[in-house]
Amino acid sequence: MQIRRFCLTLDLKNDPDLILAYEKHHQQVWPEVLQSIQDSGIVNMEIYRWENRLFMMMEVNEAFSFERKREMDESNSKVQEWEILMWKYQQALPGCKPDEKWKIMDKIFETKQE
């Protein structure tokens, strides 16, 4: 099985109370959201925070595509409910279109030992 990695970024609203609430939600992600992540082909997902900037790393299998994930999310009412809730805490990065959230980052460096 070939695993691919994607790194994405997004900002939170710069409010300590909102950031704390966002982190608490991520300590108890809804089971339906976790199942959706798994069903889409994401085998590992990690989110890191520095101040109000988020960094997400996703490792995905061959079944994953962003288009398929979007379609799955749009047809899942619980995922939509989660996304609406999370948008209370999140804000788009400068230069994003109004409907854009997480942005894929370009890899610019890697060291690899064989």
C-alpha positions in Angstrom: 0.0 0.0 0.0 1.4 3.4 -1.0 1.0 6.1 1.5 1.0 9.8 0.4 1.4 12.7 2.7 -0.3 16.1 2.5 0.3 19.1 4.7 -2.3 21.8 5.1 -2.6 25.0 7.0 -5.4 27.2 8.4 -5.7 30.0 11.0 -7.9 30.1 14.1 -9.5 33.4 15.2 -6.9 35.0 17.4 -8.9 34.7 20.6 -7.5 32.7 23.5 -11.0 31.5 24.6 -11.9 30.3 21.1 -8.6 28.6 20.7 -9.0 26.8 24.0 -12.6 25.7 23.0 -11.3 24.5 19.6 -8.6 22.4 21.2 -11.2 20.9 23.6 -13.4 19.9 20.7 -10.4 18.1 19.2 -9.9 16.1 22.4 -13.3 14.5 21.7 -13.9 14.5 18.0 -17.3 13.1 17.2 -17.2 9.4 16.2 -19.0 10.1 12.9 -16.3 12.6 12.0 -13.6 10.1 12.8 -15.3 7.4 10.8 -15.6 9.7 7.8 -11.9 10.5 8.0 -11.1 6.8 8.0 -13.6 6.0 5.3 -12.1 8.6 3.0 -8.7 6.9 2.9 -7.0 9.0 5.5 -4.9 6.6 7.6 -3.3 9.2 9.9 -4.1 12.8 10.6 -2.3 15.1 13.0 -3.0 18.8 13.8 -0.5 21.1 15.4 -0.9 24.6 16.6 1.3 27.6 17.1 -0.5 30.6 18.4 -3.5 30.8 16.0 -1.9 29.0 13.1 -2.8 25.4 12.5 -0.7 22.7 10.6 -2.4 19.5 9.6 -0.5 16.4 8.3 -2.5 13.7 6.6 -1.2 10.4 5.5 -3.6 8.8 2.9 -3.9 5.6 1.0 -4.6 5.0 -2.7 -8.4 5.4 -2.2 -8.1 9.0 -1.1 -8.7 12.1 -3.2 -9.7 15.6 -2.1 -12.6 15.4 -4.6 -14.0 12.2 -3.1 -13.5 13.5 0.5 -15.4 16.7 -0.4 -18.3 14.7 -1.9 -18.4 12.4 1.1 -18.4 15.4 3.5 -21.1 17.2 1.6 -23.4 14.1 1.9 -22.7 13.5 5.6 -25.0 15.7 7.8 -22.9 15.0 10.9 -19.7 16.1 9.2 -21.5 19.2 7.9 -22.6 20.0 11.5 -19.0 19.6 12.7 -17.6 21.8 9.9 -20.1 24.5 10.7 -19.2 24.3 14.4 -15.5 24.4 13.6 -15.9 27.5 11.4 -16.9 29.4 14.5 -13.2 29.1 15.6 -11.4 29.1 12.2 -10.7 31.9 9.7 -9.5 31.7 6.2 -5.8 32.5 5.4 -5.1 35.8 3.6 -5.7 35.4 -0.1 -8.2 32.5 0.2 -11.5 32.5 -1.6 -14.6 32.9 0.6 -15.4 29.1 0.6 -11.8 27.9 1.2 -10.6 26.7 4.5 -7.6 24.3 4.8 -4.9 25.1 2.2 -2.5 22.5 0.9 1.1 23.5 1.6 3.9 23.0 -1.0 6.8 20.9 0.2 10.0 22.9 -0.3 12.6 20.7 1.5 13.1 17.1 2.6 16.0 15.2 3.9 15.7 11.5 3.5 18.1 8.8 4.6 17.8 5.5 2.7 
